[in-house]
């Protein structure tokens, strides 16, 4: 995924789906991003994932 690994100048939003929380963390840690959005219907799972993603800004949305 070139868009997730290169520094892009301008307003860009890439949406990358994942099979499970371990895939989410692996993908997030392999990208170049300033902000991460976590969408989940489980508050506990969202908090777990957010703690393991190093990003400048992390946003959580869903049924939390």
C-alpha positions in Angstrom: 0.0 0.0 0.0 2.0 2.9 -1.3 -0.3 5.5 0.0 0.1 4.3 3.5 3.9 4.1 3.4 4.9 7.3 1.6 4.6 10.8 2.9 1.8 12.4 0.9 1.4 16.2 0.9 -2.2 17.3 0.8 -5.5 16.1 2.2 -5.5 12.4 1.9 -7.7 9.8 3.6 -6.8 6.1 3.2 -9.2 3.5 4.6 -7.7 0.1 5.2 -9.8 -2.8 6.5 -8.4 -5.6 8.6 -9.4 -9.1 9.7 -8.8 -8.8 13.5 -7.2 -6.5 16.0 -3.8 -8.0 15.5 -3.9 -7.1 11.8 -5.0 -3.6 12.7 -2.0 -3.0 14.9 0.4 -4.6 12.4 -1.0 -2.4 9.5 -1.0 0.8 11.7 2.6 0.2 12.8 3.7 -0.4 9.2 2.3 2.9 7.9 3.4 6.6 7.9 0.5 8.4 9.6 -0.1 11.4 11.8 -3.7 10.5 12.7 -5.4 7.2 13.1 -9.2 6.6 13.3 -10.4 3.4 15.1 -13.9 2.3 14.3 -15.3 -0.4 16.6 -18.5 -1.6 18.2 -16.6 -2.7 21.2 -15.3 -0.2 23.7 -12.8 -2.6 25.3 -11.4 -3.7 21.9 -11.1 -0.1 20.7 -9.2 1.0 23.9 -6.8 -2.0 23.5 -6.0 -1.2 19.9 -5.6 2.6 20.6 -3.0 1.9 23.3 -0.8 -0.1 20.8 -0.8 2.4 17.9 1.8 5.1 18.0 0.4 8.1 16.2 0.2 11.8 16.8 -3.6 11.7 17.0 -5.8 8.7 17.6 -9.6 9.0 17.3 -12.2 6.4 18.3 -15.7 6.2 16.9 -18.4 3.6 17.1 -20.8 2.3 19.7 -18.6 3.2 22.7 
